[in-house]
Amino acid sequence: DTGATGPAGPKGDTGTAGSVSAISGEIAFPNLLSGTAGSSSVSSTFASLAPGKKYIVDALIYATNTDTDAYPLQISFAASTGSPTITTKYIVMRGSSYRTSSSRTEYSIFAKVIVDGSAVSSTFGLVATVTCGSTTSFDSARLTIAGDYVGQEVGSIN
């Protein structure tokens, strides 16, 4: 036998908020990646991120040249101002693109960037740095880099 059902318990705490807003735009690299192994190209500042907020940003970067050799790439992200905590996970792929209506080799970087701006007190942006592990100093090796991003403000980062 079971007894009578008791009264309802107190209301639980409100859960963490989900995605609040989305942002998107272009990632511009004003200079070619050209030089010895270890040379880099730095993007212009992109994404206007609010102080005290947390974001997940997907960065889609592509690099092209007219050479057929493989070019090992890495990417890193930093804040334009302030010191948010930035964690990046990325993969690099090589394939063929028809992006410009002609077939060419393309190196693609897909990066997931987690930005914790909890301790930042003013609006900030992100800057991407692409570094190549091979020499890119001759004409056919110079890499033209461009990209796009999509980001979301999130309630928490675990």
TIKE-742919 format. One record per atom (N, C-alpha, C): residue number from 1; x, y, z; residue in one letter. Coordinates in nm, 2 decimals. Last residue first. Example, Ala and Ser with C-alpha at 12.3 -4.5 7.8 and 13.67 -1.06 7.14 Angstrom:
2
<2 <1.28 -0.22 0.71> "s">,
<2 <1.37 -0.11 0.71> "s">,
<2 <1.29 0.00 0.79> "s">,
<1 <1.32 -0.57 0.78> "a">,
<1 <1.23 -0.45 0.78> "a">,
<1 <1.32 -0.33 0.78> "a">,
end
This chain:
158
<158 <3.14 2.52 -2.03> "n">,
<158 <3.18 2.42 -1.93> "n">,
<158 <3.31 2.35 -1.97> "n">,
<157 <3.00 2.83 -2.05> "i">,
<157 <3.11 2.74 -2.11> "i">,
<157 <3.15 2.64 -2.01> "i">,
<156 <2.68 2.98 -2.10> "s">,
<156 <2.79 2.92 -2.02> "s">,
<156 <2.88 2.84 -2.10> "s">,
<155 <2.53 3.11 -2.29> "g">,
<155 <2.51 3.14 -2.15> "g">,
<155 <2.62 3.09 -2.06> "g">,
<154 <2.67 3.26 -2.59> "v">,
<154 <2.62 3.15 -2.51> "v">,
<154 <2.61 3.18 -2.36> "v">,
<153 <2.64 3.41 -2.90> "e">,
<153 <2.66 3.43 -2.76> "e">,
<153 <2.60 3.31 -2.69> "e">,
<152 <2.80 3.28 -3.19> "q">,
<152 <2.68 3.28 -3.10> "q">,
<152 <2.72 3.32 -2.96> "q">,
<151 <2.92 3.34 -3.53> "g">,
<151 <2.93 3.32 -3.38> "g">,
<151 <2.80 3.33 -3.31> "g">,
<150 <3.09 3.28 -3.81> "v">,
<150 <2.95 3.28 -3.76> "v">,
<150 <2.97 3.25 -3.61> "v">,
<149 <3.31 3.41 -4.07> "y">,
<149 <3.28 3.36 -3.93> "y">,
<149 <3.13 3.37 -3.90> "y">,
<148 <3.54 3.36 -4.34> "d">,
<148 <3.41 3.41 -4.28> "d">,
<148 <3.39 3.35 -4.14> "d">,
<147 <3.82 3.46 -4.54> "g">,
<147 <3.74 3.37 -4.46> "g">,
<147 <3.61 3.44 -4.41> "g">,
<146 <4.15 3.43 -4.70> "a">,
<146 <4.02 3.50 -4.67> "a">,
<146 <3.94 3.41 -4.59> "a">,
<145 <4.47 3.46 -4.85> "i">,
<145 <4.39 3.41 -4.74> "i">,
<145 <4.26 3.49 -4.72> "i">,
<144 <4.70 3.35 -5.07> "t">,
<144 <4.60 3.45 -5.06> "t">,
<144 <4.50 3.39 -4.96> "t">,
<143 <5.04 3.27 -5.05> "l">,
<143 <4.90 3.23 -5.02> "l">,
<143 <4.81 3.35 -5.00> "l">,
<142 <5.29 3.20 -5.28> "r">,
<142 <5.23 3.31 -5.19> "r">,
<142 <5.08 3.27 -5.17> "r">,
<141 <5.39 3.03 -5.47> "a">,
<141 <5.36 2.98 -5.33> "a">,
<141 <5.29 3.08 -5.24> "a">,
<140 <5.44 3.16 -5.71> "s">,
<140 <5.33 3.06 -5.71> "s">,
<140 <5.30 3.00 -5.57> "s">,
<139 <5.66 3.34 -5.62> "d">,
<139 <5.53 3.38 -5.67> "d">,
<139 <5.42 3.28 -5.66> "d">,
<138 <5.82 3.24 -5.31> "f">,
<138 <5.82 3.26 -5.45> "f">,
<138 <5.67 3.28 -5.50> "f">,
<137 <5.78 3.21 -5.03> "s">,
<137 <5.84 3.34 -5.08> "s">,
<137 <5.84 3.35 -5.23> "s">,
<136 <5.70 3.02 -4.85> "t">,
<136 <5.59 3.08 -4.94> "t">,
<136 <5.65 3.21 -5.01> "t">,
<135 <5.81 2.73 -4.70> "t">,
<135 <5.84 2.86 -4.76> "t">,
<135 <5.74 2.90 -4.86> "t">,
<134 <5.59 2.59 -4.45> "s">,
<134 <5.67 2.58 -4.56> "s">,
<134 <5.71 2.72 -4.62> "s">,
<133 <5.41 2.64 -4.24> "g">,
<133 <5.53 2.56 -4.21> "g">,
<133 <5.62 2.54 -4.33> "g">,
<132 <5.24 2.94 -4.19> "c">,
<132 <5.27 2.83 -4.28> "c">,
<132 <5.40 2.77 -4.24> "c">,
<131 <4.97 3.07 -4.00> "t">,
<131 <5.11 3.05 -4.01> "t">,
<131 <5.14 2.93 -4.10> "t">,
<130 <4.74 3.32 -3.94> "v">,
<130 <4.76 3.19 -4.01> "v">,
<130 <4.91 3.19 -4.04> "v">,
<129 <4.56 3.47 -3.69> "t">,
<129 <4.69 3.46 -3.74> "t">,
<129 <4.71 3.32 -3.81> "t">,
<128 <4.28 3.68 -3.63> "a">,
<128 <4.33 3.55 -3.66> "a">,
<128 <4.47 3.56 -3.72> "a">,
<127 <4.13 3.86 -3.37> "v">,
<127 <4.23 3.87 -3.48> "v">,
<127 <4.28 3.72 -3.50> "v">,
<126 <3.82 3.99 -3.25> "l">,
<126 <3.92 3.89 -3.27> "l">,
<126 <4.01 3.91 -3.38> "l">,
<125 <3.73 4.27 -3.03> "g">,
<125 <3.71 4.18 -3.15> "g">,
<125 <3.82 4.07 -3.15> "g">,
<124 <3.54 4.41 -2.76> "f">,
<124 <3.66 4.37 -2.82> "f">,
<124 <3.63 4.29 -2.95> "f">,
<123 <3.42 4.64 -2.52> "t">,
<123 <3.39 4.57 -2.64> "t">,
<123 <3.53 4.53 -2.71> "t">,
<122 <3.55 4.60 -2.18> "s">,
<122 <3.50 4.68 -2.29> "s">,
<122 <3.49 4.59 -2.42> "s">,
<121 <3.63 4.42 -1.98> "s">,
<121 <3.54 4.54 -1.94> "s">,
<121 <3.50 4.63 -2.06> "s">,
<120 <3.64 4.07 -1.92> "v">,
<120 <3.67 4.19 -2.01> "v">,
<120 <3.58 4.30 -1.98> "v">,
<119 <3.58 3.84 -1.79> "a">,
<119 <3.66 3.94 -1.72> "a">,
<119 <3.70 4.06 -1.80> "a">,
<118 <3.42 3.70 -1.98> "s">,
<118 <3.37 3.74 -1.85> "s">,
<118 <3.45 3.84 -1.78> "s">,
<117 <3.46 3.61 -2.23> "g">,
<117 <3.49 3.75 -2.21> "g">,
<117 <3.44 3.80 -2.07> "g">,
<116 <3.57 3.34 -2.37> "d">,
<116 <3.51 3.37 -2.24> "d">,
<116 <3.55 3.51 -2.21> "d">,
<115 <3.52 3.17 -2.67> "v">,
<115 <3.57 3.30 -2.61> "v">,
<115 <3.50 3.33 -2.48> "v">,
<114 <3.63 2.93 -2.88> "i">,
<114 <3.55 2.95 -2.76> "i">,
<114 <3.61 3.07 -2.69> "i">,
<113 <3.62 2.84 -3.21> "v">,
<113 <3.68 2.93 -3.11> "v">,
<113 <3.59 2.96 -3.00> "v">,
<112 <3.69 2.61 -3.44> "k">,
<112 <3.59 2.64 -3.34> "k">,
<112 <3.66 2.72 -3.23> "k">,
<111 <3.78 2.63 -3.78> "a">,
<111 <3.82 2.65 -3.64> "a">,
<111 <3.70 2.68 -3.55> "a">,
<110 <3.90 2.49 -4.06> "f">,
<110 <3.78 2.51 -3.99> "f">,
<110 <3.81 2.52 -3.84> "f">,
<109 <4.07 2.59 -4.34> "i">,
<109 <4.08 2.57 -4.20> "i">,
<109 <3.95 2.59 -4.14> "i">,
<108 <4.18 2.47 -4.65> "s">,
<108 <4.07 2.52 -4.57> "s">,
<108 <4.10 2.49 -4.42> "s">,
<107 <4.34 2.54 -4.94> "y">,
<107 <4.36 2.49 -4.81> "y">,
<107 <4.26 2.55 -4.72> "y">,
<106 <4.29 2.44 -5.28> "e">,
<106 <4.25 2.53 -5.17> "e">,
<106 <4.28 2.46 -5.04> "e">,
<105 <4.37 2.45 -5.62> "t">,
<105 <4.39 2.39 -5.49> "t">,
<105 <4.36 2.49 -5.38> "t">,
<104 <4.10 2.52 -5.86> "r">,
<104 <4.24 2.55 -5.80> "r">,
<104 <4.24 2.48 -5.66> "r">,
<103 <3.90 2.59 -6.13> "s">,
<103 <3.95 2.49 -6.04> "s">,
<103 <4.09 2.53 -5.99> "s">,
<102 <3.70 2.88 -6.14> "s">,
<102 <3.81 2.80 -6.20> "s">,
<102 <3.86 2.71 -6.09> "s">,
<101 <3.52 3.03 -6.00> "s">,
<101 <3.48 2.98 -6.13> "s">,
<101 <3.59 2.92 -6.21> "s">,
<100 <3.62 3.05 -5.75> "t">,
<100 <3.64 3.16 -5.84> "t">,
<100 <3.60 3.13 -5.99> "t">,
<99 <3.56 2.80 -5.63> "r">,
<99 <3.51 2.93 -5.57> "r">,
<99 <3.52 3.05 -5.67> "r">,
<98 <3.62 2.55 -5.66> "y">,
<98 <3.57 2.61 -5.78> "y">,
<98 <3.51 2.75 -5.74> "y">,
<97 <3.89 2.37 -5.52> "s">,
<97 <3.78 2.46 -5.51> "s">,
<97 <3.74 2.51 -5.65> "s">,
<96 <4.02 2.07 -5.38> "s">,
<96 <4.00 2.16 -5.50> "s">,
<96 <3.88 2.24 -5.48> "s">,
<95 <4.20 2.06 -5.07> "g">,
<95 <4.11 2.01 -5.17> "g">,
<95 <4.11 2.10 -5.29> "g">,
<94 <4.30 2.00 -4.74> "r">,
<94 <4.34 2.04 -4.87> "r">,
<94 <4.25 1.98 -4.97> "r">,
<93 <4.24 2.12 -4.41> "m">,
<93 <4.21 2.03 -4.52> "m">,
<93 <4.26 2.09 -4.65> "m">,
<92 <4.27 2.13 -4.06> "v">,
<92 <4.32 2.19 -4.19> "v">,
<92 <4.29 2.08 -4.29> "v">,
<91 <4.09 2.22 -3.77> "i">,
<91 <4.14 2.12 -3.86> "i">,
<91 <4.18 2.19 -3.99> "i">,
<90 <4.10 2.33 -3.42> "y">,
<90 <4.08 2.35 -3.56> "y">,
<90 <4.13 2.22 -3.64> "y">,
<89 <4.01 2.50 -3.13> "k">,
<89 <4.03 2.37 -3.19> "k">,
<89 <4.01 2.38 -3.34> "k">,
<88 <4.09 2.74 -2.88> "t">,
<88 <4.07 2.71 -3.02> "t">,
<88 <4.10 2.56 -3.05> "t">,
<87 <4.00 2.97 -2.64> "t">,
<87 <4.03 2.83 -2.66> "t">,
<87 <4.00 2.79 -2.81> "t">,
<86 <4.06 3.25 -2.46> "i">,
<86 <4.03 3.20 -2.59> "i">,
<86 <4.08 3.06 -2.60> "i">,
<85 <3.96 3.48 -2.22> "t">,
<85 <4.01 3.34 -2.24> "t">,
<85 <3.97 3.29 -2.37> "t">,
<84 <4.04 3.82 -2.29> "p">,
<84 <3.94 3.71 -2.27> "p">,
<84 <4.02 3.58 -2.28> "p">,
<83 <4.18 4.09 -2.23> "s">,
<83 <4.23 3.95 -2.22> "s">,
<83 <4.13 3.85 -2.19> "s">,
<82 <4.19 4.38 -2.44> "g">,
<82 <4.15 4.30 -2.33> "g">,
<82 <4.21 4.17 -2.33> "g">,
<81 <4.17 4.37 -2.80> "t">,
<81 <4.19 4.44 -2.68> "t">,
<81 <4.14 4.36 -2.56> "t">,
<80 <4.15 4.17 -2.99> "s">,
<80 <4.21 4.29 -3.03> "s">,
<80 <4.24 4.38 -2.91> "s">,
<79 <4.25 3.84 -2.89> "a">,
<79 <4.16 3.95 -2.88> "a">,
<79 <4.23 4.08 -2.93> "a">,
<78 <4.35 3.58 -3.12> "a">,
<78 <4.37 3.66 -3.01> "a">,
<78 <4.27 3.77 -3.00> "a">,
<77 <4.41 3.25 -3.25> "f">,
<77 <4.32 3.37 -3.24> "f">,
<77 <4.36 3.44 -3.11> "f">,
<76 <4.58 3.07 -3.51> "s">,
<76 <4.56 3.11 -3.37> "s">,
<76 <4.47 3.23 -3.37> "s">,
<75 <4.66 2.79 -3.72> "i">,
<75 <4.59 2.91 -3.70> "i">,
<75 <4.58 2.94 -3.55> "i">,
<74 <4.87 2.65 -3.97> "q">,
<74 <4.81 2.65 -3.84> "q">,
<74 <4.75 2.78 -3.82> "q">,
<73 <4.95 2.44 -4.26> "l">,
<73 <4.90 2.56 -4.20> "l">,
<73 <4.86 2.54 -4.05> "l">,
<72 <5.16 2.32 -4.51> "p">,
<72 <5.11 2.30 -4.37> "p">,
<72 <5.07 2.43 -4.30> "p">,
<71 <5.09 2.27 -4.84> "y">,
<71 <5.14 2.38 -4.75> "y">,
<71 <5.07 2.35 -4.61> "y">,
<70 <5.20 2.08 -5.11> "a">,
<70 <5.12 2.09 -4.99> "a">,
<70 <5.18 2.20 -4.90> "a">,
<69 <5.21 2.21 -5.45> "d">,
<69 <5.27 2.15 -5.33> "d">,
<69 <5.17 2.16 -5.22> "d">,
<68 <5.12 2.35 -5.67> "t">,
<68 <5.05 2.22 -5.64> "t">,
<68 <5.11 2.15 -5.52> "t">,
<67 <5.05 2.70 -5.68> "d">,
<67 <5.14 2.59 -5.67> "d">,
<67 <5.06 2.46 -5.64> "d">,
<66 <4.89 2.93 -5.66> "t">,
<66 <4.90 2.86 -5.79> "t">,
<66 <4.99 2.74 -5.79> "t">,
<65 <4.68 2.94 -5.37> "n">,
<65 <4.80 2.99 -5.45> "n">,
<65 <4.79 2.91 -5.58> "n">,
<64 <4.47 3.01 -5.09> "t">,
<64 <4.49 2.96 -5.23> "t">,
<64 <4.62 3.01 -5.28> "t">,
<63 <4.28 2.94 -4.81> "a">,
<63 <4.40 2.99 -4.86> "a">,
<63 <4.42 2.93 -5.00> "a">,
<62 <4.01 3.01 -4.58> "y">,
<62 <4.06 2.94 -4.70> "y">,
<62 <4.18 3.01 -4.76> "y">,
<61 <3.83 2.95 -4.28> "i">,
<61 <3.93 3.02 -4.35> "i">,
<61 <3.98 2.94 -4.47> "i">,
<60 <3.58 3.00 -4.07> "l">,
<60 <3.60 2.92 -4.20> "l">,
<60 <3.70 3.00 -4.28> "l">,
<59 <3.50 2.97 -3.74> "a">,
<59 <3.58 3.05 -3.84> "a">,
<59 <3.61 2.95 -3.95> "a">,
<58 <3.26 3.00 -3.51> "d">,
<58 <3.31 2.91 -3.61> "d">,
<58 <3.38 3.00 -3.71> "d">,
<57 <3.25 3.08 -3.17> "v">,
<57 <3.27 3.13 -3.30> "v">,
<57 <3.32 3.02 -3.39> "v">,
<56 <3.08 3.13 -2.88> "i">,
<56 <3.14 3.02 -2.96> "i">,
<56 <3.14 3.07 -3.11> "i">,
<55 <3.12 3.35 -2.60> "y">,
<55 <3.08 3.32 -2.74> "y">,
<55 <3.14 3.19 -2.79> "y">,
<54 <3.01 3.54 -2.32> "k">,
<54 <3.08 3.42 -2.37> "k">,
<54 <3.02 3.39 -2.51> "k">,
<53 <3.06 3.87 -2.18> "k">,
<53 <2.98 3.77 -2.25> "k">,
<53 <3.07 3.65 -2.29> "k">,
<52 <3.20 4.09 -2.08> "g">,
<52 <3.13 4.01 -1.99> "g">,
<52 <3.05 3.90 -2.05> "g">,
<51 <3.16 4.30 -2.37> "p">,
<51 <3.23 4.27 -2.25> "p">,
<51 <3.14 4.18 -2.16> "p">,
<50 <3.08 4.17 -2.70> "a">,
<50 <3.05 4.25 -2.58> "a">,
<50 <3.12 4.20 -2.46> "a">,
<49 <3.25 4.18 -3.00> "l">,
<49 <3.21 4.10 -2.89> "l">,
<49 <3.19 4.19 -2.77> "l">,
<48 <3.25 4.19 -3.34> "s">,
<48 <3.24 4.29 -3.22> "s">,
<48 <3.17 4.21 -3.11> "s">,
<47 <3.45 4.06 -3.58> "a">,
<47 <3.35 4.03 -3.47> "a">,
<47 <3.36 4.13 -3.36> "a">,
<46 <3.79 4.13 -3.65> "f">,
<46 <3.66 4.09 -3.69> "f">,
<46 <3.58 4.06 -3.57> "f">,
<45 <4.08 4.30 -3.76> "t">,
<45 <3.99 4.27 -3.65> "t">,
<45 <3.85 4.23 -3.70> "t">,
<44 <4.25 4.14 -4.03> "s">,
<44 <4.20 4.26 -3.97> "s">,
<44 <4.11 4.21 -3.85> "s">,
<43 <4.50 3.87 -3.97> "s">,
<43 <4.37 3.93 -4.02> "s">,
<43 <4.35 4.07 -3.97> "s">,
<42 <4.83 3.81 -4.07> "v">,
<42 <4.73 3.84 -3.96> "v">,
<42 <4.61 3.91 -4.02> "v">,
<41 <5.04 3.55 -4.17> "s">,
<41 <4.95 3.66 -4.22> "s">,
<41 <4.85 3.68 -4.11> "s">,
<40 <5.38 3.43 -4.12> "s">,
<40 <5.24 3.44 -4.09> "s">,
<40 <5.17 3.56 -4.16> "s">,
<39 <5.64 3.19 -4.15> "s">,
<39 <5.59 3.32 -4.17> "s">,
<39 <5.44 3.31 -4.15> "s">,
<38 <5.74 2.93 -4.13> "g">,
<38 <5.71 3.00 -4.01> "g">,
<38 <5.65 3.14 -4.02> "g">,
<37 <5.96 2.95 -4.40> "a">,
<37 <5.88 2.86 -4.32> "a">,
<37 <5.86 2.93 -4.18> "a">,
<36 <5.96 3.29 -4.54> "t">,
<36 <6.02 3.16 -4.51> "t">,
<36 <5.93 3.08 -4.42> "t">,
<35 <5.69 3.43 -4.74> "g">,
<35 <5.81 3.43 -4.66> "g">,
<35 <5.87 3.30 -4.64> "g">,
<34 <5.36 3.53 -4.72> "s">,
<34 <5.47 3.52 -4.81> "s">,
<34 <5.60 3.53 -4.72> "s">,
<33 <5.03 3.57 -4.75> "l">,
<33 <5.12 3.50 -4.66> "l">,
<33 <5.24 3.46 -4.75> "l">,
<32 <4.93 3.91 -4.83> "l">,
<32 <4.96 3.77 -4.87> "l">,
<32 <5.04 3.70 -4.76> "l">,
<31 <4.72 4.11 -4.62> "n">,
<31 <4.85 4.08 -4.68> "n">,
<31 <4.86 3.93 -4.72> "n">,
<30 <4.46 4.13 -4.50> "p">,
<30 <4.51 4.24 -4.60> "p">,
<30 <4.64 4.20 -4.67> "p">,
<29 <4.22 3.92 -4.46> "f">,
<29 <4.36 3.92 -4.44> "f">,
<29 <4.42 4.02 -4.55> "f">,
<28 <3.90 3.93 -4.31> "a">,
<28 <3.99 3.98 -4.41> "a">,
<28 <4.13 3.97 -4.37> "a">,
<27 <3.62 3.76 -4.26> "i">,
<27 <3.75 3.77 -4.20> "i">,
<27 <3.85 3.81 -4.31> "i">,
<26 <3.28 3.87 -4.24> "e">,
<26 <3.40 3.84 -4.32> "e">,
<26 <3.52 3.84 -4.23> "e">,
<25 <3.01 3.75 -4.04> "g">,
<25 <3.08 3.84 -4.12> "g">,
<25 <3.20 3.78 -4.19> "g">,
<24 <2.78 3.73 -3.77> "s">,
<24 <2.85 3.67 -3.88> "s">,
<24 <2.91 3.78 -3.96> "s">,
<23 <2.61 3.63 -3.47> "i">,
<23 <2.68 3.73 -3.54> "i">,
<23 <2.75 3.66 -3.66> "i">,
<22 <2.32 3.58 -3.26> "a">,
<22 <2.42 3.53 -3.36> "a">,
<22 <2.48 3.65 -3.43> "a">,
<21 <2.22 3.55 -2.91> "s">,
<21 <2.23 3.61 -3.04> "s">,
<21 <2.33 3.55 -3.13> "s">,
<20 <2.19 3.34 -2.71> "v">,
<20 <2.12 3.47 -2.71> "v">,
<20 <2.11 3.54 -2.84> "v">,
<19 <2.16 3.00 -2.63> "s">,
<19 <2.21 3.10 -2.73> "s">,
<19 <2.13 3.23 -2.72> "s">,
<18 <2.04 2.97 -2.30> "g">,
<18 <2.10 2.92 -2.42> "g">,
<18 <2.16 3.03 -2.50> "g">,
<17 <2.10 3.01 -1.95> "a">,
<17 <2.04 3.06 -2.07> "a">,
<17 <2.11 3.00 -2.19> "a">,
<16 <2.07 2.76 -1.70> "t">,
<16 <2.15 2.85 -1.78> "t">,
<16 <2.09 2.89 -1.91> "t">,
<15 <1.75 2.74 -1.52> "g">,
<15 <1.87 2.69 -1.59> "g">,
<15 <1.95 2.80 -1.66> "g">,
<14 <1.64 2.85 -1.20> "t">,
<14 <1.63 2.86 -1.34> "t">,
<14 <1.76 2.81 -1.40> "t">,
<13 <1.58 2.60 -0.94> "d">,
<13 <1.65 2.72 -0.99> "d">,
<13 <1.64 2.73 -1.14> "d">,
<12 <1.25 2.48 -0.87> "g">,
<12 <1.39 2.47 -0.89> "g">,
<12 <1.45 2.60 -0.94> "g">,
<11 <1.00 2.54 -0.62> "k">,
<11 <1.04 2.55 -0.76> "k">,
<11 <1.19 2.55 -0.77> "k">,
<10 <0.95 2.28 -0.36> "p">,
<10 <0.97 2.42 -0.41> "p">,
<10 <1.02 2.42 -0.55> "p">,
<9 <0.71 2.01 -0.42> "g">,
<9 <0.83 2.07 -0.36> "g">,
<9 <0.84 2.22 -0.41> "g">,
<8 <0.36 1.95 -0.35> "a">,
<8 <0.47 1.97 -0.45> "a">,
<8 <0.58 2.04 -0.38> "a">,
<7 <0.26 1.72 -0.08> "p">,
<7 <0.26 1.85 -0.15> "p">,
<7 <0.38 1.87 -0.25> "p">,
<6 <0.22 1.36 -0.14> "g">,
<6 <0.25 1.48 -0.06> "g">,
<6 <0.24 1.61 -0.14> "g">,
<5 <-0.04 1.13 -0.18> "t">,
<5 <0.07 1.20 -0.24> "t">,
<5 <0.09 1.33 -0.16> "t">,
<4 <-0.09 0.88 0.07> "a">,
<4 <-0.14 0.99 -0.01> "a">,
<4 <-0.02 1.06 -0.07> "a">,
<3 <0.08 0.56 0.05> "g">,
<3 <0.01 0.67 0.12> "g">,
<3 <-0.04 0.77 0.02> "g">,
<2 <0.04 0.23 -0.07> "t">,
<2 <0.11 0.36 -0.07> "t">,
<2 <0.02 0.46 0.00> "t">,
<1 <0.08 -0.12 0.00> "d">,
<1 <0.00 0.00 0.00> "d">,
<1 <0.09 0.13 0.00> "d">,
end
